[in-house]
């Protein structure tokens, strides 16, 4: 299976053009008295020129920022582009690079910025030769190895309705360090051709909430089943071609570094000594007949990387929950979640039981929740999972029927995104579920 077809250009900013990295006081997060927090950033940058959505219908997407780089993606009708890169420091934006003559292919350009300063605010914009421009996109580079501060990120899942996704516009106002999509970002069920998948991504990426969010922060993403087809399997007719078309358009819309595995999705992103993000791919390697939820290679990678991580928090992005929800939904759709693969579930939860700072983050069930992964007495009774979203899909009314509130102290069916404030000094992750109107629906601190 070939990897997504992407044109990648490496853009390296000269050292002389860079300002020093930002310092250590912040405009975001809640911290202990001794934990460093993020520098104040300038107000959002307003570039010259006229924004033209007909030339740049999706705006700009930024993905998988590291301490020295980030991927940029733009969909455009222009034949040639100019990229302007701004650095935010000392209360203002300063131009640090301008690249002319960038050439999209098939209406798309994906590039990588390199040699960026760590833990720094950046803003980028693309211009076409006539002067029309894209919406600007702000993002932040990750912390360098050895650095630590409060890191604040957002997450959601399941955008199958409720457009224009007001919870994403609320998330945009936060200007998070990064934002996670946990799967089912589009519902492309029944698609077969590349044009079918393109239609779904065109609709999603031009939606108001998505455009607002992508202007505000960089992304870390995985997928679930609906990006290909509902509960798809390798036994479905024509699935190889449909899988490849879906994968190509997923990578085109949501830029991410090519990881390992069949889909090239599972990978790790590091934010200094504060947290590591482990991105799982829980669909393409699945085999119910063999009891395989993750391939042996992916499961062994996750175990080894968790053990090797020196970050205070280990955030595992997991499209379908690992929580034991038997007393909530019984055996319903058991083969579609970790519980239907008990040997692998027990293996990874047993391995993670003695590792400090593990937090599972998932979506899929169309309710928001904070759960104890196993009931009392289970191997993962001391591990926690947060179900973020749904941002738009139909609400799961089963949430109102769940009675075991000891294992699920927060469980509700309302559209939301979730805010995570990770304080490495105290070992606390503050979890807040934010509704479509910006109100805090529920919140709780987790000591990990």
Secondary structure, 3 states (H helix, E strand, C coil): CCCCCCCEEEEECCHHHCCCCCCCCCCCCCCCCCCCCCCCCCCCCCCCCCECCCCCCCCEEEECCCCCCEEEEEECCCCCEEEEEEEEECCEEEEEEEEEEECCECCEEEEEEECCCCCCEEEEEEEECCCCECCCEEEECCCCCCCCCCEEEEEECCCCCCCCCHHHHHHHHHCCCEEEECCCCCCCCCCCCHHHHHHHHHHHHCCHHHHHHHHHCCEEECCCCCCCCCCCCCCCCCHHHHHHHHHHHHHHHCCCCCCECCCCCEEEEEECCCEEEEECCCCCCCEHHHCECCCHHHHHHHHHHHHHCCCCEEEEEEEECCCCCHHHHCCCCHHHCHHHCHHHHHHHHHHHCCCCCEEEEEECCCCEEEEECCCCCCCCCCCEEEECCCCCCCCCHHHHHCCCCCCCCEEECCCEEEEEEEECCCCEEEEEEEECCCCEEEEEEEEC
